[in-house]
Amino acid sequence: MTPGSKTFTPEFDVTLGDQGLARAREDITIGRWQGLPGLLQATGYDWDRRTHRIRLLAHAAAGTTVAEEWHTAQPHTPDALVLRAATEVMRCFNLAVAAGNAGDVGQDRRDTAVRSCLRAADAYPHDPVPWVSLLTIARLYPGGHPLVNRWWQELQFRHQDNREAHNQMLRHLSARWHGSHGTMYDFARDVASNTPDGSPLAVLLQVARAEEYRYRLDHEGDMALFLRQHWKSDLAVAETRRTWNSWIVNWDGVDRAQDVADLNHLLHAACEGGLHSEAAHLFELVDGRATPVPWSYFGDPAAVITKWHRTVLRRTRAGREAQA
């Protein structure tokens, strides 16, 4: 739905519109792996889509034995090894969430997941996904895994623009995990400065700002000093405009698997920063496709994005009437 529509009903689809992935996830829930080889073979060298698909397949497989069954049936298939490794990493995170503490995931369990990722990397040397999985599991080590920078270099060698890898490294460097707000922002700004025009990696600036907001909200509460100005400061608005000019104005026409998630981050920043004209255009691009993050940091995500849709519609209409 666009800002000119009478109704706006956000749709939250974890697959971000990937119907083949949705069907494969449904198969996993009933214990079937037979459709997975075809899906991943069809993905080819679209590394962003492959990363997206395997990550969400691992989410679905973590509570099943599907990854193990596929690997047992086709032990020499690299894709089976890659999915099994990603699934092991996901299980470690599920244990950490259940325990409420990353340290409660045993050293042996973490090391097993790392070895699984390294085996997958050996089986498919060109594939960046095992290295994305390694960057993910690195966060669960106290102080971070000592080889995380080497893993980052290996990832960069295979797919320099991998969206999920950048998000994982950003989290690793955040105050929530093994860095600080400063190191996280330094990373995001360095990436944004060096990414080519038209690349969605520019939105790492807004991802970093959402991460800082969430951290401060959790640790200081919603009355924290200056938190209400977090998205409205001159720097925040300037960086939102920078992402808009770098990415949206110079859109390169490439349909990336996780564009919807990145568009939601930029849309939220534009709404909060008072960039209503840009937000109106982003609402058209999103076309009702919503993601829980970052809207859920402010309440019920459906209610929050719907409220902003009404606000942007009202203010853009008022602006047009004032110019008439």
PAVEX-602175 format. One record per residue (C-alpha): residue number from 1; x, y, z. Coordinates in Angstrom, 2 decimals. Layout:
N
+------+---------+---------+---------+
| resi |      c1 |      c2 |      c3 |
+------+---------+---------+---------+
|  NUM |       X |       Y |       Z |
...
+------+---------+---------+---------+
This chain:
324
+------+---------+---------+---------+
| resi |      c1 |      c2 |      c3 |
+------+---------+---------+---------+
|    1 |    0.00 |    0.00 |    0.00 |
|    2 |    1.21 |    3.52 |   -0.77 |
|    3 |    0.79 |    6.67 |    1.36 |
|    4 |   -2.11 |    7.62 |   -0.89 |
|    5 |   -4.08 |    4.49 |   -0.08 |
|    6 |   -7.17 |    4.62 |    2.12 |
|    7 |   -6.07 |    1.64 |    4.16 |
|    8 |   -2.67 |    0.36 |    5.18 |
|    9 |   -2.20 |   -3.16 |    6.47 |
|   10 |    1.44 |   -4.14 |    7.01 |
|   11 |    2.39 |   -7.69 |    6.10 |
|   12 |    5.14 |   -9.39 |    8.08 |
|   13 |    6.72 |  -12.18 |    6.06 |
|   14 |    9.91 |  -13.63 |    7.51 |
|   15 |   11.00 |  -14.83 |    4.05 |
|   16 |   10.67 |  -11.26 |    2.67 |
|   17 |    8.57 |  -12.48 |   -0.24 |
|   18 |   10.71 |  -15.48 |   -1.20 |
|   19 |    8.03 |  -18.02 |   -2.09 |
|   20 |   10.46 |  -20.83 |   -2.84 |
|   21 |   12.01 |  -20.36 |    0.57 |
|   22 |    8.59 |  -20.31 |    2.22 |
|   23 |    7.70 |  -23.65 |    0.64 |
|   24 |   11.02 |  -25.16 |    1.72 |
|   25 |   10.47 |  -24.02 |    5.30 |
|   26 |    7.03 |  -25.63 |    5.26 |
|   27 |    8.63 |  -28.86 |    4.06 |
|   28 |   11.08 |  -28.75 |    6.95 |
|   29 |    8.26 |  -28.51 |    9.46 |
|   30 |    6.90 |  -31.85 |    8.21 |
|   31 |   10.34 |  -33.45 |    8.14 |
|   32 |   11.10 |  -33.25 |    4.41 |
|   33 |   14.50 |  -32.24 |    3.03 |
|   34 |   14.05 |  -33.41 |   -0.57 |
|   35 |   13.16 |  -29.96 |   -1.91 |
|   36 |   16.21 |  -28.27 |   -0.40 |
|   37 |   18.83 |  -29.36 |   -2.99 |
|   38 |   16.80 |  -27.92 |   -5.86 |
|   39 |   16.15 |  -24.63 |   -4.07 |
|   40 |   19.80 |  -24.04 |   -3.24 |
|   41 |   21.00 |  -25.17 |   -6.65 |
|   42 |   18.61 |  -22.69 |   -8.26 |
|   43 |   20.00 |  -19.93 |   -6.05 |
|   44 |   23.34 |  -20.28 |   -7.79 |
|   45 |   25.94 |  -17.61 |   -7.07 |
|   46 |   23.47 |  -15.04 |   -5.82 |
|   47 |   25.33 |  -14.94 |   -2.52 |
|   48 |   22.97 |  -12.51 |   -0.80 |
|   49 |   19.97 |  -14.68 |   -1.59 |
|   50 |   21.86 |  -17.85 |   -0.70 |
|   51 |   22.84 |  -16.34 |    2.66 |
|   52 |   19.25 |  -15.27 |    3.30 |
|   53 |   17.83 |  -18.65 |    2.33 |
|   54 |   20.25 |  -20.78 |    4.33 |
|   55 |   19.90 |  -18.57 |    7.41 |
|   56 |   16.11 |  -18.95 |    7.39 |
|   57 |   16.27 |  -22.64 |    6.52 |
|   58 |   18.55 |  -23.07 |    9.54 |
|   59 |   15.99 |  -21.23 |   11.70 |
|   60 |   13.37 |  -23.75 |   10.63 |
|   61 |   15.68 |  -26.78 |   10.84 |
|   62 |   17.11 |  -26.02 |   14.29 |
|   63 |   14.24 |  -27.77 |   16.08 |
|   64 |   14.21 |  -30.76 |   13.74 |
|   65 |   16.59 |  -33.44 |   12.45 |
|   66 |   16.14 |  -32.43 |    8.80 |
|   67 |   19.67 |  -31.04 |    8.39 |
|   68 |   21.17 |  -34.26 |    9.75 |
|   69 |   18.88 |  -36.42 |    7.62 |
|   70 |   19.84 |  -34.59 |    4.43 |
|   71 |   23.54 |  -34.84 |    5.29 |
|   72 |   23.19 |  -38.56 |    6.06 |
|   73 |   21.40 |  -39.19 |    2.77 |
|   74 |   23.84 |  -37.08 |    0.72 |
|   75 |   27.04 |  -36.87 |    2.79 |
|   76 |   29.17 |  -35.48 |   -0.05 |
|   77 |   26.80 |  -32.66 |   -0.97 |
|   78 |   28.35 |  -29.31 |   -0.01 |
|   79 |   24.96 |  -27.64 |    0.41 |
|   80 |   23.98 |  -30.24 |    3.00 |
|   81 |   27.15 |  -29.49 |    4.98 |
|   82 |   26.59 |  -25.73 |    4.75 |
|   83 |   23.01 |  -26.01 |    6.02 |
|   84 |   24.01 |  -28.39 |    8.80 |
|   85 |   26.69 |  -25.95 |    9.97 |
|   86 |   24.27 |  -23.00 |    9.91 |
|   87 |   21.75 |  -25.10 |   11.82 |
|   88 |   24.30 |  -25.92 |   14.53 |
|   89 |   25.01 |  -22.21 |   14.94 |
|   90 |   21.30 |  -21.47 |   15.18 |
|   91 |   20.88 |  -24.11 |   17.88 |
|   92 |   23.64 |  -22.48 |   19.90 |
|   93 |   21.83 |  -19.15 |   19.72 |
|   94 |   18.56 |  -20.79 |   20.66 |
|   95 |   20.26 |  -22.22 |   23.76 |
|   96 |   21.68 |  -18.81 |   24.63 |
|   97 |   18.26 |  -17.18 |   24.31 |
|   98 |   16.62 |  -19.90 |   26.40 |
|   99 |   19.27 |  -19.55 |   29.10 |
|  100 |   19.33 |  -15.77 |   28.94 |
|  101 |   23.13 |  -15.83 |   28.81 |
|  102 |   25.51 |  -16.57 |   25.96 |
|  103 |   27.98 |  -17.98 |   28.48 |
|  104 |   25.57 |  -20.80 |   29.27 |
|  105 |   26.24 |  -22.31 |   25.84 |
|  106 |   29.00 |  -24.79 |   26.58 |
|  107 |   32.48 |  -24.46 |   25.11 |
|  108 |   32.20 |  -27.90 |   23.51 |
|  109 |   28.91 |  -26.95 |   21.85 |
|  110 |   30.37 |  -23.75 |   20.42 |
|  111 |   33.52 |  -25.49 |   19.24 |
|  112 |   31.47 |  -28.21 |   17.57 |
|  113 |   29.55 |  -25.56 |   15.63 |
|  114 |   32.82 |  -23.89 |   14.57 |
|  115 |   34.26 |  -27.18 |   13.33 |
|  116 |   31.07 |  -27.83 |   11.39 |
|  117 |   31.38 |  -24.41 |    9.71 |
|  118 |   35.02 |  -25.03 |    8.81 |
|  119 |   34.16 |  -28.40 |    7.27 |
|  120 |   31.47 |  -26.71 |    5.21 |
|  121 |   33.95 |  -24.05 |    4.11 |
|  122 |   36.37 |  -26.75 |    2.99 |
|  123 |   33.63 |  -28.55 |    1.07 |
|  124 |   32.55 |  -25.40 |   -0.80 |
|  125 |   35.60 |  -23.06 |   -0.91 |
|  126 |   33.87 |  -20.27 |   -2.88 |
|  127 |   30.80 |  -20.07 |   -0.64 |
|  128 |   30.69 |  -17.12 |    1.80 |
|  129 |   27.89 |  -18.63 |    3.89 |
|  130 |   30.06 |  -20.79 |    6.22 |
|  131 |   32.06 |  -17.66 |    7.01 |
|  132 |   28.86 |  -15.74 |    7.77 |
|  133 |   27.99 |  -18.58 |   10.16 |
|  134 |   31.42 |  -18.28 |   11.78 |
|  135 |   30.99 |  -14.52 |   12.24 |
|  136 |   27.66 |  -15.31 |   13.89 |
|  137 |   28.92 |  -17.95 |   16.34 |
|  138 |   31.90 |  -15.72 |   17.22 |
|  139 |   29.58 |  -13.54 |   19.31 |
|  140 |   28.84 |  -16.42 |   21.70 |
|  141 |   32.47 |  -16.69 |   22.81 |
|  142 |   33.43 |  -14.69 |   25.92 |
|  143 |   35.12 |  -11.57 |   24.59 |
|  144 |   34.47 |  -12.75 |   21.04 |
|  145 |   36.31 |  -15.45 |   19.13 |
|  146 |   40.04 |  -14.67 |   18.67 |
|  147 |   39.82 |  -15.52 |   14.96 |
|  148 |   36.87 |  -13.26 |   14.16 |
|  149 |   38.99 |  -10.77 |   12.19 |
|  150 |   40.51 |  -13.58 |   10.14 |
|  151 |   37.02 |  -14.95 |    9.44 |
|  152 |   35.94 |  -11.47 |    8.37 |
|  153 |   38.84 |  -11.33 |    5.90 |
|  154 |   37.91 |  -14.75 |    4.50 |
|  155 |   34.33 |  -13.56 |    4.06 |
|  156 |   35.48 |  -10.37 |    2.34 |
|  157 |   37.59 |  -12.40 |   -0.07 |
|  158 |   34.52 |  -14.37 |   -1.15 |
|  159 |   31.74 |  -11.78 |   -1.08 |
|  160 |   32.78 |   -8.28 |   -0.14 |
|  161 |   29.24 |   -6.86 |   -0.11 |
|  162 |   27.50 |   -9.61 |    1.87 |
|  163 |   24.67 |   -7.87 |    3.73 |
|  164 |   24.21 |  -10.43 |    6.51 |
|  165 |   27.95 |  -10.61 |    7.22 |
|  166 |   28.07 |   -6.84 |    7.69 |
|  167 |   25.13 |   -6.99 |   10.07 |
|  168 |   26.79 |   -9.78 |   12.06 |
|  169 |   30.07 |   -7.87 |   12.31 |
|  170 |   28.18 |   -4.73 |   13.35 |
|  171 |   26.55 |   -6.66 |   16.20 |
|  172 |   29.89 |   -8.16 |   17.21 |
|  173 |   31.36 |   -4.66 |   17.54 |
|  174 |   28.35 |   -3.25 |   19.40 |
|  175 |   28.16 |   -2.46 |   23.10 |
|  176 |   25.66 |   -5.30 |   23.52 |
|  177 |   28.35 |   -7.79 |   22.55 |
|  178 |   32.10 |   -7.18 |   22.36 |
|  179 |   32.63 |   -3.54 |   21.49 |
|  180 |   31.11 |   -0.13 |   22.09 |
|  181 |   28.79 |    2.33 |   20.42 |
|  182 |   31.89 |    4.08 |   19.10 |
|  183 |   33.47 |    1.02 |   17.49 |
|  184 |   30.12 |    0.04 |   16.02 |
|  185 |   29.57 |    3.48 |   14.47 |
|  186 |   33.16 |    3.61 |   13.20 |
|  187 |   32.54 |    0.34 |   11.37 |
|  188 |   29.19 |    1.49 |    9.92 |
|  189 |   30.58 |    4.84 |    8.78 |
|  190 |   33.64 |    3.25 |    7.23 |
|  191 |   31.43 |    0.85 |    5.27 |
|  192 |   29.05 |    3.64 |    4.23 |
|  193 |   31.95 |    5.80 |    3.06 |
|  194 |   33.44 |    3.05 |    0.92 |
|  195 |   30.34 |    1.36 |   -0.46 |
|  196 |   29.45 |    2.23 |   -4.06 |
|  197 |   26.41 |    4.34 |   -4.85 |
|  198 |   23.29 |    2.22 |   -5.15 |
|  199 |   24.36 |   -0.28 |   -2.49 |
|  200 |   22.05 |   -0.94 |    0.49 |
|  201 |   25.11 |   -1.31 |    2.74 |
|  202 |   24.79 |    2.44 |    3.29 |
|  203 |   21.88 |    1.64 |    5.62 |
|  204 |   24.31 |    0.20 |    8.19 |
|  205 |   24.31 |    3.71 |    9.64 |
|  206 |   20.62 |    3.35 |   10.50 |
|  207 |   21.08 |   -0.26 |   11.68 |
|  208 |   23.77 |    0.97 |   14.07 |
|  209 |   21.53 |    3.76 |   15.35 |
|  210 |   18.71 |    1.28 |   15.97 |
|  211 |   21.11 |   -1.00 |   17.85 |
|  212 |   22.28 |    1.87 |   20.08 |
|  213 |   18.67 |    2.88 |   20.74 |
|  214 |   17.73 |   -0.67 |   21.72 |
|  215 |   20.76 |   -0.98 |   24.00 |
|  216 |   20.07 |    2.31 |   25.78 |
|  217 |   16.39 |    1.50 |   26.11 |
|  218 |   17.22 |   -1.84 |   27.73 |
|  219 |   19.89 |   -0.45 |   30.06 |
|  220 |   18.64 |    3.06 |   30.85 |
|  221 |   14.90 |    3.01 |   30.22 |
|  222 |   12.76 |    5.17 |   27.96 |
|  223 |   13.51 |    8.31 |   29.98 |
|  224 |   17.27 |    8.11 |   29.31 |
|  225 |   19.00 |   11.43 |   28.70 |
|  226 |   18.56 |   12.66 |   25.11 |
|  227 |   17.00 |    9.35 |   24.03 |
|  228 |   13.95 |   11.14 |   22.64 |
|  229 |   16.26 |   13.09 |   20.32 |
|  230 |   18.11 |    9.97 |   19.22 |
|  231 |   16.63 |   10.02 |   15.69 |
|  232 |   16.12 |   13.79 |   15.43 |
|  233 |   19.63 |   15.11 |   16.07 |
|  234 |   21.41 |   16.94 |   13.27 |
|  235 |   23.82 |   14.01 |   12.88 |
|  236 |   21.05 |   11.39 |   12.77 |
|  237 |   19.08 |   13.30 |   10.12 |
|  238 |   22.21 |   14.04 |    8.08 |
|  239 |   23.13 |   10.35 |    8.05 |
|  240 |   19.61 |    9.38 |    7.01 |
|  241 |   19.84 |   11.83 |    4.11 |
|  242 |   23.24 |   10.42 |    3.28 |
|  243 |   21.86 |    6.90 |    3.04 |
|  244 |   18.94 |    8.14 |    0.96 |
|  245 |   21.26 |    9.94 |   -1.47 |
|  246 |   23.74 |    7.09 |   -1.68 |
|  247 |   21.30 |    4.19 |   -1.95 |
|  248 |   17.82 |    5.23 |   -3.06 |
|  249 |   18.73 |    8.11 |   -5.38 |
|  250 |   21.31 |    5.88 |   -7.07 |
|  251 |   19.34 |    2.62 |   -6.97 |
|  252 |   21.28 |    0.17 |   -9.10 |
|  253 |   18.28 |   -1.93 |  -10.14 |
|  254 |   19.56 |   -5.06 |   -8.39 |
|  255 |   16.86 |   -6.98 |   -6.52 |
|  256 |   18.58 |   -8.14 |   -3.35 |
|  257 |   17.08 |  -10.76 |   -1.08 |
|  258 |   16.95 |   -8.59 |    2.04 |
|  259 |   16.09 |   -5.21 |    0.54 |
|  260 |   12.78 |   -5.19 |    2.43 |
|  261 |   14.57 |   -5.34 |    5.78 |
|  262 |   16.95 |   -2.53 |    4.81 |
|  263 |   14.12 |   -0.39 |    3.42 |
|  264 |   12.27 |   -0.73 |    6.73 |
|  265 |   15.33 |    0.52 |    8.61 |
|  266 |   15.66 |    3.55 |    6.35 |
|  267 |   11.92 |    4.19 |    6.36 |
|  268 |   11.84 |    4.20 |   10.15 |
|  269 |   14.78 |    6.62 |   10.34 |
|  270 |   13.13 |    8.93 |    7.80 |
|  271 |    9.87 |    8.93 |    9.76 |
|  272 |   11.55 |    9.62 |   13.08 |
|  273 |   13.82 |   12.24 |   11.56 |
|  274 |   10.98 |   14.21 |   10.00 |
|  275 |   11.97 |   13.48 |    6.39 |
|  276 |    8.38 |   13.03 |    5.31 |
|  277 |    8.88 |   13.35 |    1.55 |
|  278 |   11.53 |   10.63 |    1.62 |
|  279 |    9.37 |    8.52 |    3.94 |
|  280 |    6.42 |    8.79 |    1.54 |
|  281 |    8.55 |    7.43 |   -1.30 |
|  282 |    9.92 |    4.66 |    0.91 |
|  283 |    6.39 |    3.65 |    1.88 |
|  284 |    5.72 |    3.19 |   -1.84 |
|  285 |    8.83 |    1.05 |   -2.23 |
|  286 |    7.98 |   -1.05 |    0.82 |
|  287 |    4.40 |   -1.50 |   -0.44 |
|  288 |    3.10 |   -2.83 |    2.87 |
|  289 |    5.98 |   -5.29 |    3.38 |
|  290 |    7.09 |   -4.80 |    6.96 |
|  291 |    9.72 |   -6.29 |    9.26 |
|  292 |    9.42 |   -6.39 |   13.06 |
|  293 |   12.79 |   -4.65 |   13.51 |
|  294 |   13.16 |   -1.75 |   14.09 |
|  295 |    9.45 |   -0.96 |   14.62 |
|  296 |    9.18 |   -3.40 |   17.55 |
|  297 |   11.61 |   -1.26 |   19.57 |
|  298 |    8.79 |    1.27 |   19.91 |
|  299 |    5.82 |   -0.99 |   20.66 |
|  300 |    3.66 |   -3.31 |   18.61 |
|  301 |    5.34 |   -3.17 |   15.18 |
|  302 |    2.10 |   -3.27 |   13.16 |
|  303 |    0.62 |   -0.43 |   15.22 |
|  304 |    3.82 |    1.65 |   15.07 |
|  305 |    4.32 |    1.46 |   11.31 |
|  306 |    0.61 |    2.03 |   10.67 |
|  307 |    0.66 |    5.13 |   12.86 |
|  308 |    3.66 |    6.48 |   10.97 |
|  309 |    1.92 |    5.76 |    7.66 |
|  310 |   -0.99 |    7.96 |    8.75 |
|  311 |    1.39 |   10.68 |    9.96 |
|  312 |    3.42 |   10.73 |    6.74 |
|  313 |    0.24 |   10.76 |    4.64 |
|  314 |   -1.18 |   13.67 |    6.59 |
|  315 |    1.99 |   15.74 |    6.52 |
|  316 |    2.80 |   15.17 |    2.85 |
|  317 |   -0.77 |   16.18 |    1.95 |
|  318 |   -0.44 |   19.29 |    4.08 |
|  319 |    2.82 |   20.12 |    2.33 |
|  320 |    1.28 |   19.77 |   -1.11 |
|  321 |   -1.68 |   21.95 |   -0.12 |
|  322 |    0.64 |   24.63 |    1.23 |
|  323 |    2.46 |   24.72 |   -2.11 |
|  324 |   -0.76 |   24.89 |   -4.14 |
+------+---------+---------+---------+
